[in-house]
Amino acid sequence: MTAIRCTHISGIRDVTPSALGCEECLKSGSVWLHLRICRTCGHVGCCDDSPNRHATKHFHATRHPVIEGYDPPEGWGWCYLDEVMFDLSDRKTPHNGPIPRYY
């Protein structure tokens, strides 16, 4: 059995986060559960368990394939195209401040 690998790892960049929390949720006043950061452009969006699923919407709009768990920086990556999770612990994107919370 061969392990499935991400064929897009070479495109992962060191990025600057677009916001302290989900960019779109902060603008609309919505809530999120967890954050994801695009490792192509730095867009910060909410996870698929959040009501708006902005990280996945960003992927569908841009086709940027790799996101990172960003709440707090979690050390894992996910490739939407290859549908595989992988370790990013040695390349985590640092968070630039406290994560806003709405409970």
Phi, psi and omega in degrees: 000132178260143178283139176283134181238155175283125179270004183248007183301326182294342179270359180291132180242157166283124188236161172259125181299141181283341182196167177284337178223194178301120186305311183288320179295322177298322180290323185265350183082015178281171179249161176220166177261309182221157182253150174229146177239135178286126181271014171258316187233349179092004177301130176257121180227171181269157185285174181288345173276350176278155184302325187261344176051047186293330178295317178291322176298321177298317178300313182296327180282327188248337187066020173289118194279334191245130172242163178235142171296124191231032188217082341294180180310118191260342176089013176234155176236159177224132176256117179296324184285316181270350181053055181220143176261148180209167185277127174238018187301332179274356181227031181298144175275122180290145177276140186267022180156182181293143179278121178298141180232139177233108181245000000 
